[in-house]
Amino acid sequence: MAKGYWVSVYPAISDPEMLTAYNELARPAVRAGGGRTLSVGGRVVAHEAGITQRVVLVEFDNFEQAVGAYESEAYQKALVALPDGYERDFRIIEGID
């Protein structure tokens, strides 16, 4: 079965410290949903229309699990903690076998 992934890109972050409340709620919500964080803001080389800001990649056993984790009550509480003014491109994608 193909794995599922969360891919988050933050085009602009004015104050990374403001993500603390979100991170404290999101990390356990992701783990409880079966997610494994593979990358959080590491080194990035951007090409074409890419950006070099924070990129987060989370792996799940399958696409349905990834969707379910996003829709979970715990993760929805984390989303409320995202500070105003943060821009994020968030996608749930299905991998290939």
Phi, psi and omega in degrees: 000139181289143179283163175247152182222143166260131175236118180240131176234131180254100183301329180210132176231113181279326182214095183303332180296336180289348177278356185304311182298318177298311182300320181295331177270323185289319183304306180293329178294319178295314179298316180297330179275003179091010182275150176235118181284123181262331182205136176222099172062026177287197181294141181225134169246117183263139176234159178054241182267013183290162177237159183256010179287184182308129174234133180238133179234124180235134182253140175234161181297331178203170183298317181299321178295320179297316179294316180298321179295320178295319183279354183296153178300319181298316181287326177298325175294322178296320180299324178298332182278353176297130183291154175300146175087357178275133178254134183216135173257109185242131179222147170249124184233155177262131177282185176244150181294000000 
